[in-house]
C-alpha cells in the first residue's frame, strides 16, 4: 500500500513556442497528469496564415492573435510564461528564458520545441530595413502603415516621378504569403481605394510580384501555379519569374533576370516574403545532440520527431526537418499533437506501472494546401484534387473560420469578413505614427548607442 | 445673360482637423456648392470617447478610428490631405501644412479650425514618459501594452515588493476618461484575467484613481459623482480625492494630499487623464486676430463661433472658448454643423445674388452627459434627469453604437461588445514589442541625435 507516501512530483512538460505546434500540443495534453509550462516571447498565439489580412486592412491584430494566456486560462495543468529562450540544456534538462532582465530556469522531463521560423534574407539582413517581412504582428502593422502611407504621400507629392515610385509596390517571393499580399494590394488599389484620392487614380498603382523560381506557388504544382499567375495578372499584378533581388534600398530594388541582365525597379514600399530560417534554437539543439541541420537551420529529427539520443525532446513545426515536410500549419499541428500523445501515453503507463509503449513513427496526413488570390478566388489542392475559383475560396473560408483560434471571436471575424468581401469598406485601415516609424527608430537607437560609445572613447583619448 | 461666361471659381472651404467638429462640418457641407479640403495629421477620424476601450482590450483601433478618406470618398466636393498645419495666415487666407518634408499651401475663402486638444501635464511635460495620456490611438495602444505588460512582468518576477509595484495601477484624473479607465482596469483584473496567471491572483491588483478636485466626475454634479465613486469602490478601485500629483518617475509617483502631506505610491503603470490643452494653433490665431485665449489655450470666439474681425474663420470644438461650454463631442459636432450651415447659406445667397443673411448666434443644445463605470453600469445626466446603473448603461450603449462613425462596422462592433460584456473574453489583448517601446525609442532617438552632435563638436575642439 502506498497511500501514506507523499505524491510523486508530476511529470513536467515544457513547450517552447505558442504557435500552431506548441498550442495544439498543450491543448492535447489537457487531460494528462502533467504540469505544462508554455514559454514564448510574445503573449499571443499567432494565426500566421492570416497576417497578410492584417497588413492589408481586413482584420485587426486581435482577431488573428488571441492571448495565449486567455486561451489556456481554463486549462488547469498549463501555465504561460513570457520570455525569450536563451539556452536549452539537454544534460541538466532545463530551459533558460529572459524577460526584461529577469532570468528564469525551468526544469523539464519532456520538452517540445516549436519555436518556428523567421524571415530569411539569405545573408542580406540589411534588406530588412527597406523590405519588412511577414512573420509577426509588428511586421503586419508596419506594412499596413507603409502601404497606406505610400498612397498618402502620393496624394501630397507634386513630382510625377516620385508619385510613380510611391505607387509601385513590390512583393518579393511568390509563395502563398507573397501571392496573397500581391492580390490584396491589388484589391486595395483597384477596388477599395477608388475615389478616395484627389490627385491620382489608385488604379494606376503598379503591383509587381517577383520570384527567383520559375513558377508561382511551386508546391501547388504547375496547373494551379499558372492558374494563380493568370488570375493575378487579370487583377493587375505584374508577375515576374526567374528574377532574383540583388539589392534593396529606400527608393527601390535591383533585380537580376534569368538571362543575367540587371535592372532597377523604383519603389518605395517593398514586402519580403521570400525565405524562412528556422529559429536559432535549432542550431543550439543540433550542437548539443549531434543532429544534422539543413540550410534553413531546421533540425533533422528521428521518426518519432525527437532529437537523436534524446527521446524526451520533440522538435515540431517549422524548426523540424523530416521527410521534406513543408513549413505549414498542418505539419506543426499534427506534430504537436503527436508529441503530446506520446508523452501522455508514457506518463499514464508509468503511473499504472505498465511498460512504456513503443512509439509508432510520426505520419503526416496531408489535408491539402490553399491560397487565396483575391476575394472569391483561391486555388486549393486536396488529396490530389485541384480546385480553383469561387469553390476553392469557399473551402478556404470554411477552413480558416474553423481554425481561427480566438474561438469566441469567430462569428465577429466572419461578419467582418463578410462586410469586407461584399462591400468596398475595410475596417482596419488605421495606422499610427508609431506603427510606421517604430522598427527603424528602435534599430537606429541601437546603432546610435554604439556610435556614442565610440565617439566618447575618442573624446577620452583626445583629451 | 451670363451663360457664356466662364464659371466663377467655387468657394473654397478648408477644415483643419478630422475629429467630431471637422468631420461633421464637412458632412454637413456635402450638398453645398463649395470645394472642401480637410487637413489632418492623422488619416483617421478618432472616436475619442472610446479610446479607453482600445486601451483595455475591448475594441480594436480600426473600430473607433475609421479612415477619414474612406468616410468621405463618396462626397465629391471633399478632399482629404494628410499634413501637420504649421501656419494659418489670416491676411493671405492660406493654411500651410507639412507632410514628410513636403510643404503645401492651401488657400481658403472660409476656414473651420477644429484641431482639438491634447493632453496637458500642467507644465510637467516630463511626466509624459512615465504616464502616457489618452488622446491618440498610439496612446491607447501603448497603454494596452503597459497594462498587460505589468501583469506579465508580475508573473515572471520573484520579488514580492516588485510584484506589488507591478500590480498597482494609478489613473490620474477623475473625469469621464479616468473613471472609465479605472473601471475597466478593475474589470480586467477582477474578472477577465482571473485564472490566467500561475504566480499571483490578478484580483490582488490595486487600482487607484486620483484627483486634485474634491469630487469624481465634477461636471455631472454631486449626486452622480458620489454614485460613481461608490460604484468604483465596490469594483475595487481606491478613489483618492484632493490629491495632487507632484512628481512621476518610472517606479511610482508622489502625491500631495489636501492637508499638505506628501507620500509616494509605488506603481509601474500610470495613466494620465488629468488635463487638456487646446491645439497650439489656437494661440497663433489669437496672436493674429487679437482674440483672447484662456488658461487651457482655447480661443474666445464671437457669438457666431468666429474669430474677432474674421467672420470667415470659425473655431469649433475643444479649441473654442464660449459660454463655458465643456470639451465634449456634442459641442464640437453642433459647432461644426453650425459653421457649415452659415457657410452654405451665404454661398447660396451670393450665387443667387441675394443679400447675405444675418447670422443667428450659436446655441448649444445640451443632450446630456454619460460615463460608463463598468459593464452594465453607467451614470447619465439628460435634461436635468439623473439616471444610474443598468438603464444608464443601455442608454450609453445605444448612443455610442449610433455614433460610432465607421458606419459599416456598427453591427460588428455591437457584436464584439456583446461578447465582451457577456463573457470574460476580450478580443483585443494583443500587444507587440513596438507598441510598448515605440514612444520612448522615438523620444530617445531625438535626444541621442542631439547628444551626438554635441559630442562630435567636443571631438572637433579637442583635436
Interface residues (C-beta under 8 A of the other chain):
Chain A: X42 X43 X44 X57 X60 X61 X62 X63 X65 X66 X67 X69 X70 X73 X74 X79 X80 X81 X82 X83 X99 X100 X102 X104 X136 X137 X138 X141 X142 X148 X152 X153 X155 X156 X157 X158 X192 X193 X195 X196 X197 X198 X406 X408 X409 X411 X412 X415 X416 X419 X423 X425 X426 X427 X428 X429 X430 X431 X432 X433 X434 X435 X437 X438 X439 X441 X442 X444 X445 X448 X449 X451 X452 X455 X456 X458 X459 X462 X463
Chain B: X42 X43 X44 X57 X60 X61 X62 X63 X65 X66 X67 X69 X70 X73 X74 X79 X80 X81 X82 X83 X99 X100 X102 X104 X136 X137 X138 X141 X142 X148 X152 X153 X155 X156 X157 X158 X192 X193 X194 X195 X196 X197 X198 X406 X408 X409 X411 X412 X415 X416 X419 X423 X425 X426 X427 X428 X429 X430 X431 X432 X433 X434 X435 X437 X438 X439 X441 X442 X444 X445 X448 X449 X451 X452 X455 X456 X458 X459 X462 X463
